Amino acid sequence: MDLRLTPSEEAFRREVRTWLERNLPPGWGTPSYRPPRTPEEQVAFAREWQRKLFEGGWAGLTWPKEYGGRGATVIEQLIYNEEYARFAAPDILCLKIGLSLVGPTLIACGTEEQKRRFLAPILRGEEIWCQGFSEPNAGSDLASVRTRAELCGDEFVVNGQKIWTSVARYADWCMLVTRTRFSESKHHGLTFLLVDMKSPGISVRPLREMTGEAWFNEVFFEGVRVPRSNVVGEIDRGWDVVLTTLGHERAGTTPHVRLQAEARRLARLARSTSVGQETAASNPLIRQKVAQSWIETHILRLSAYRNVTRLSRTGIPGPEGSILKLFWSELEQRLKETAFEILGMRGNLTEEDRWCADGGFWCHELLWSRSATIYAGTSEIQRNIIAQRVLGLPRG
Ligand SMILES: Cc1cc2nc3c(=O)[nH]c(=O)nc-3n(C[C@H](O)[C@H](O)[C@H](O)COP(=O)(O)OP(=O)(O)OC[C@H]3O[C@@H](n4cnc5c(N)ncnc54)[C@H](O)[C@@H]3O)c2cc1C
């Protein structure tokens, strides 16, 4: 692992920085900035911001140029991500599935026609995607999906239900894992489809999360017709495509810069929160936990660099991505729990309450961080992958 950047990589970093300085929304990051409030406003904002990134040449950095990407290296992608997080630039949640999962999956497994049709609209923020993988009885055990797709002529007819489908209410398209054949092995007989969310027979029901937001949904498919040309990979061999998507989901960029910024914010919180006559920072146990968070964010950064070095050699995310996912998701929770220890009961106050600390940031974050060890594979599943596929340990 070589941590030094080449002169051209340094120049690239400066270019990203300058562009962000000039193009972030006016007032961004200042107390006077009014962020979009409702989900609908956030979606409209995300589309607009993504279009601006695309026009600036900052969308799909590592995607091939012929599909609208920049053809950059994975090191440049890492530099870009670091700068983006350093500026705390907009978190375009609703577009992430298209950008970080659908795009890489289609580049690896899609037909030429699919790449030409779908990649550029993702980069321009024109089409929002959702991920129709989990079902009520198929989450960790994803290969158990039962949503049926039956081939009738040149179309599949899809019936079934998905759950926990983030942003489905706003999505134009869904990457859907279906069962086309019941065979001895549940990993065989799956087919990966691209489904137009405006197709007749699809209904979406929002699910409220403990943060009060409703990004999750249940999605029902009743006789939904999907053209055969929307199969990614081969019919009945969809598991290979699923593994490609999951590899990108787990080994994708790590949030080390964001977590470093949050560790700094945690230290400020400890220094500014009074406990009796003193501040929380004068408590040695709190000091130790804050320092531990800081150390762990640095370990995460170095692990991310090692992962990128490997990725730049192979081009394919390997099972080692599970180590990063496991580490950052649990670090994120520990960091937020320390904030709660500092704040005590006041940590429960949300941004609507005038007595809340730090704009209600920690209350929302503590709640949201509970999901980090569930989505993209739970911690137990990451540990299983590390044991079996990284360390080569026998199955119990
Ligand atoms: C914020 C968020 C966003 C999400 N977005 C999406 C989305 O857009 N699309 C989508 O398809 N899904 C999405 N999910 C769903 C997510 O992928 C699943 O919740 C996850 O895979 C776990 O599945 P499950 O909820 O069915 O839990 P289960 O699989 O039922 O697991 C229950 C518990 O059993 C444990 N367990 C299960 N199997 C094993 C095993 N073999 N060994 C050890 N322990 C095991 C798990 O670790 C867990 O603790 C999202 C989830 C969250 C939290």
The ligand as an SDF file (V2000), in Angstrom:
LIG
                    3D

 53 58  0  0  0  0  0  0  0  0999 V2000
  -31.8370    1.3990    6.2860 C   0  0  0  0  0  0  0  0  0  0  0  0
  -32.0940    0.1360    5.5110 C   0  0  0  0  0  0  0  0  0  0  0  0
  -32.2650    0.2050    4.1440 C   0  0  0  0  0  0  0  0  0  0  0  0
  -32.5410   -0.9570    3.4140 C   0  0  0  0  0  0  0  0  0  0  0  0
  -32.7710   -0.8410    2.0700 N   0  0  0  0  0  0  0  0  0  0  0  0
  -33.0410   -1.9450    1.3440 C   0  0  0  0  0  0  0  0  0  0  0  0
  -33.3310   -1.8370   -0.0560 C   0  0  0  0  0  0  0  0  0  0  0  0
  -33.3420   -0.7470   -0.6280 O   0  0  0  0  0  0  0  0  0  0  0  0
  -33.6070   -2.9590   -0.7370 N   0  0  0  0  0  0  0  0  0  0  0  0
  -33.6100   -4.2090   -0.1510 C   0  0  0  0  0  0  0  0  0  0  0  0
  -33.8320   -5.1790   -0.8420 O   0  0  0  0  0  0  0  0  0  0  0  0
  -33.3930   -4.3450    1.1880 N   0  0  0  0  0  0  0  0  0  0  0  0
  -33.1140   -3.2460    1.9480 C   0  0  0  0  0  0  0  0  0  0  0  0
  -32.8830   -3.3510    3.3000 N   0  0  0  0  0  0  0  0  0  0  0  0
  -33.0730   -4.6570    3.9310 C   0  0  0  0  0  0  0  0  0  0  0  0
  -31.7990   -5.3260    4.3920 C   0  0  0  0  0  0  0  0  0  0  0  0
  -31.0380   -5.7600    3.2940 O   0  0  0  0  0  0  0  0  0  0  0  0
  -32.2050   -6.4790    5.3280 C   0  0  0  0  0  0  0  0  0  0  0  0
  -32.8370   -5.9110    6.4470 O   0  0  0  0  0  0  0  0  0  0  0  0
  -31.0280   -7.2960    5.7540 C   0  0  0  0  0  0  0  0  0  0  0  0
  -30.4850   -8.0120    4.6920 O   0  0  0  0  0  0  0  0  0  0  0  0
  -31.4030   -8.2790    6.8830 C   0  0  0  0  0  0  0  0  0  0  0  0
  -32.4880   -9.0460    6.5090 O   0  0  0  0  0  0  0  0  0  0  0  0
  -33.7810   -9.1730    7.4620 P   0  0  0  0  0  0  0  0  0  0  0  0
  -34.1770   -7.8030    7.8740 O   0  0  0  0  0  0  0  0  0  0  0  0
  -34.7810  -10.0200    6.7520 O   0  0  0  0  0  0  0  0  0  0  0  0
  -33.2570   -9.9180    8.7560 O   0  0  0  0  0  0  0  0  0  0  0  0
  -33.0500  -11.4750    8.9220 P   0  0  0  0  0  0  0  0  0  0  0  0
  -32.3080  -12.0120    7.7510 O   0  0  0  0  0  0  0  0  0  0  0  0
  -34.3520  -12.1090    9.2500 O   0  0  0  0  0  0  0  0  0  0  0  0
  -32.0910  -11.5320   10.1740 O   0  0  0  0  0  0  0  0  0  0  0  0
  -32.5780  -11.4390   11.5450 C   0  0  0  0  0  0  0  0  0  0  0  0
  -31.3940  -11.6390   12.4560 C   0  0  0  0  0  0  0  0  0  0  0  0
  -30.8360  -12.9540   12.2860 O   0  0  0  0  0  0  0  0  0  0  0  0
  -29.4590  -12.8870   11.9820 C   0  0  0  0  0  0  0  0  0  0  0  0
  -29.0950  -13.9280   11.0090 N   0  0  0  0  0  0  0  0  0  0  0  0
  -29.7580  -14.2330    9.8820 C   0  0  0  0  0  0  0  0  0  0  0  0
  -29.1190  -15.2230    9.2140 N   0  0  0  0  0  0  0  0  0  0  0  0
  -27.9870  -15.4960    9.9250 C   0  0  0  0  0  0  0  0  0  0  0  0
  -26.8990  -16.4180    9.7460 C   0  0  0  0  0  0  0  0  0  0  0  0
  -26.8290  -17.2170    8.6880 N   0  0  0  0  0  0  0  0  0  0  0  0
  -25.9130  -16.4160   10.6770 N   0  0  0  0  0  0  0  0  0  0  0  0
  -25.9540  -15.5820   11.7540 C   0  0  0  0  0  0  0  0  0  0  0  0
  -26.9770  -14.7130   11.9810 N   0  0  0  0  0  0  0  0  0  0  0  0
  -27.9700  -14.6690   11.0820 C   0  0  0  0  0  0  0  0  0  0  0  0
  -29.2570  -11.5010   11.3800 C   0  0  0  0  0  0  0  0  0  0  0  0
  -27.9260  -11.0710   11.5210 O   0  0  0  0  0  0  0  0  0  0  0  0
  -30.2500  -10.6690   12.1830 C   0  0  0  0  0  0  0  0  0  0  0  0
  -29.6570  -10.2850   13.3970 O   0  0  0  0  0  0  0  0  0  0  0  0
  -32.6100   -2.2290    4.0670 C   0  0  0  0  0  0  0  0  0  0  0  0
  -32.4150   -2.2920    5.4450 C   0  0  0  0  0  0  0  0  0  0  0  0
  -32.1670   -1.1340    6.1710 C   0  0  0  0  0  0  0  0  0  0  0  0
  -32.0000   -1.2490    7.6570 C   0  0  0  0  0  0  0  0  0  0  0  0
  1  2  1  0
  2  3  1  0
  2 52  2  0
  3  4  2  0
  4  5  1  0
  4 50  1  0
  5  6  2  0
  6  7  1  0
  6 13  1  0
  7  8  2  0
  7  9  1  0
  9 10  1  0
 10 11  2  0
 10 12  1  0
 12 13  2  0
 13 14  1  0
 14 15  1  0
 14 50  1  0
 15 16  1  0
 16 17  1  0
 16 18  1  0
 18 19  1  0
 18 20  1  0
 20 21  1  0
 20 22  1  0
 22 23  1  0
 23 24  1  0
 24 25  2  0
 24 26  1  0
 24 27  1  0
 27 28  1  0
 28 29  2  0
 28 30  1  0
 28 31  1  0
 31 32  1  0
 32 33  1  0
 33 34  1  0
 33 48  1  0
 34 35  1  0
 35 36  1  0
 35 46  1  0
 36 37  1  0
 36 45  1  0
 37 38  2  0
 38 39  1  0
 39 40  1  0
 39 45  2  0
 40 41  1  0
 40 42  2  0
 42 43  1  0
 43 44  2  0
 44 45  1  0
 46 47  1  0
 46 48  1  0
 48 49  1  0
 50 51  2  0
 51 52  1  0
 52 53  1  0
M  END
$$$$
